[in-house]
Amino acid sequence: MKTRKRFSARTSKIVSSREDPLSVQSVEKAFRVLTAFDGAIPSMGLTQLAASVGLDKSAAQRFTHTLMRLGYLRKDPDTRRFELTVKMLDLGYRYTRANPLIQRALPYLLHLSKTTEETVNLTVLDDTDIIFVSRFMSRHVLNNDVIIGTRMPAYCTAPGIAILSRLPPNEARNILKRSDLVVFTPYTTYRMDDLLKKLEISAAQGYATAFDEFYHGDLSIAAAILGQNRWPIGAINIAVSRTRFSPEEAVERFSSLVVAAALSVSQISNLRR
């Protein structure tokens, strides 16, 4: 059994595509440079950055120069270390404004936030993880480090289980097999048989739960949003503190609200997978 206390703060997964004849490797390398920075490593010198992304120092110098000229990197004149600039937020802003799921879900998320006064999230599946794409925090918020763009494993989060439970069983099983099934708390569900059973239960009841599985004291209830062909395209969840609710109370109070919100967004006919 493996344990892990932290999750990756990387915002994307760059996969090598040397054998893809249509791939532009210079673009891939540029994104490797940009995604090398995160909360754990907010700045790097040229030598460190080159080693981190697998480039020689000369190539790293060309990429950092170009990215600085475009405004996505800056170099501290004193330390000579590189860091991301605020212009990187432009990419996220363009995604949120162009994504129809986010735009259509916002009124329902806002309504849930106002009526429950609890933390409400919209997440989407990316490979084996979920990513937070919209978030309304309450005054009772547990985890201030969870922001838009945060990535978490699907298998131990309520939104992830909700989405996986609405996928074809073979596809959900393949995602779980590719996941790094590790233990974050004593309550993390990580054995394959237990996870498959949890998917069955979640599919039958129409919502998923995760109690203390990723964060201690976090009770999360989620329901999947279905697009065309009944394919899960995201999930809405409410997260509350165990200090204020028991799991049974959280389910009784919030499960029907989450299911209703997800169903309302699902009924918008032009949302696609």
N, C-alpha and C positions, 0 to 999 in steps of 0.2 A: 504494500500500500504506500502510495506516494502522498506527500503533503506539500502544499504550496500556500504561502501566506499572501502573496501579491499576485495581481494579474497584469498582463502586459498593457502598457499605456499606448502602444503603437496604434496609430489610426488606420493603418492599412497593411496588407500583406503583399509584398512584392515577390513574385515568383519568377525565377529565371526563365527566359524564353529564347535561348540561343538557337533552338532547333525550329523556331517559328519563322518562316521566310518573310512574313508580313510585319514582324515586330521591328520597331525602330529602337535599337539598343541604347542610343544616346538619350532617348526619352525615358527609358527604363532606368538608366543610371541617374538621371536628374532626380527622379522621384525617390530613388534609393537614398540620395543625399538628403532630400527634404524630410523623409520619414525616419532618418537616423536620429532626429532630435525628439525628445519627449520629456515628461516630467522628471524622469530619473537622470537624463542627460540633456539639460537645456542648452548647453553650449559646448563647443569642441574646437580645439586647434586643428590646423590643417592636417598634421600627421595623424592625429587621433581619428579624425573624420575619414581620411583615406583608408585607414585600417578597418574602420567600422563598416564601411560599405564595399570593401574589396576592390579599391581602385589604387593605382600607383599615385604618387604625390603629384606628378605633373598633370594627370587627368583630373584629379580632385581639385587642383588649382584652377583649371579651365572651367569646370562645372560650377565651382563656388563663385568665380568671377562673373559668369553668365547669370547665375541666379541672383547675385548682388545687383547686377545691372538691371535685371527685371524687377527688383524690389522685394524678392521673397527671402533673401538672406541679408544680414548685416554683419560687419566685423567690428568688434570693439577696438578702437584705436590704441588703447592701452594694453589690453591683454592679448589682442590679435586672435581672439576666439570668435567663431561664427555662431550666430543664433538666428532663429526664425524671426520674421517681422510680422507686424499686424496684417500685412497684405495677404498672408496665408488664410486669414479668415474670409477673404473674398470667395475662395473656393467653396467653403462650407455655406456661406450665404447664398451663393448661386444655386447650390444643391437644394437648400430648404425652400427657396422661392420657386424653383422649377419642378419640385416633386409634388405631384397631385395628391398623393396620400397625405403628406404633411398638411397641405393646404385644406383638404377636406376634413381632416381629423381635428384641426385646431379648435373649432367651435365646441366640439364635444369634449375635448380635453379641458378647455377653459370652464365649461359647465361643470364637469366632474370636480375640478379643482375648487370652484366656488362653493359647490353644494356640500362637499365632504370636508373641505379645509385640510386635505391630506395631499401627499405628494403623488402626482400623476405623471406617467411617462408614456411616450410612444417609441417603440423600438422596431427595428427591422433585422432580419437574419442576414448575416454575411458569412458564408461558409459555415464554420462551426461556432460562430459567435453571434451575439446580438449587439447592436449598436444603438445607443440612445440618440434619436433624431429630434425629439421635442421633449421638454421637461418643464413641469410646473411644480415648484417646490413649496412646501408648507412651512409654517413656523415650527413644526415639529420634526423637521427634516433630520434624518439620522446621519447621512453621509454627504458631507459637503464636497467631497472629492469627485462625486459622480456629476458630470456635466454633459452637455450635448457633445457627442463624439466619443464618449466613453464606450469601451468595448468590454464585454463580459462573456464568459462561456455560456452557451445556450443550455447545456445539460443540467445546470444547477441554478437556473433562474426561472422564475415563473413565466416571463414572456417567452423565453426560449422553449420551455416545455409546451406552452400553449401553441406556439407555431409548429413545433415538431409533431405534436399530437394530431394536427390536421393535414400533415403530409402523408402521401402513400407510405405504408409501413416499411417497404424496402428502402425508400429514400431516407426516411427518418433513421432507420438502423444504420445506413451507410454514414450518415452524419455523425452519429454517436460513435461508430467505429473509428472515424477519423479524429475524434475529439481526444484531447489530453485529459483523461478522466482522473482527476486528482482530488484530494480532500482539502477543502478550505476550512471547514468547521467539523465538529463531531457529528453534525446533522446532515452533512452533504450526502446526497444520493449519488453514488458513483459506480455501483456494480451494474453491468449491462442488464441482467434479468430484472433488477429493481427499477431501472430506468424504463425499460419496455413496459413493465406493469404500470408505471406512473403515466406513461403516454396513453395507455388504454383507459385508465381512470379519468384522465383529463379530457380525452375525447368524448367519453360517455357523459360527463357532467357539464361539459361546455366551457370549463375554465380550468386553469392550472394554479397550483400554489407552490410556494417555496418559503419555508419557515426556517430561518437561521442557517440556510444552506450556503450562502456566500458571505454574508455579514452576520455577526452575532446580533440578536435582537431585532432583526429585520423580518417583517411578515409581508409577503408580497402575493397579490392575487392578480391574475392576468387572463385575458381572453384574446383569441386570435381574430384579426381582421381578414376577411376572405375577399379576394378579388374575383375576376372572371374565372369561370370553370371551378369555382369553390376552392381556389388555391390560396393558402395563407400568404399574405403579403406584409404582415406586421402584427403587432400586438399592443394592446393598451393594458397598463397595469396600475394599480394603486399600491403604494408601499406605506406601511404604518409600523409603529414601534411596539414591540412586545411589552414595554413598560406601560403602555396605555390600553392594549387589547390582548386578549388571549387569541390563539389561532382560531378557535371556534367563533369567538365574537367577531373577528375580522371577516371570516367567511360569511357569517350571517348578515353582517352589515353592508359589506362592499361587493360581494360576488355578483349579485344581480345587477348592480349599477355598472360594473365593468362589462358584464356580458351585454347589457343593453347598449352601452356606448359603442362597443365593438360591432354589434349587429347594425347599428345605425350607420356607421361608416361603411360597413360591408355592403349595404344596400345601395350605395352610390354606384351606378352601373358601369361607369367608364374607368374604374380603377383596375389596373392590370398587374399581373405578377411581374 
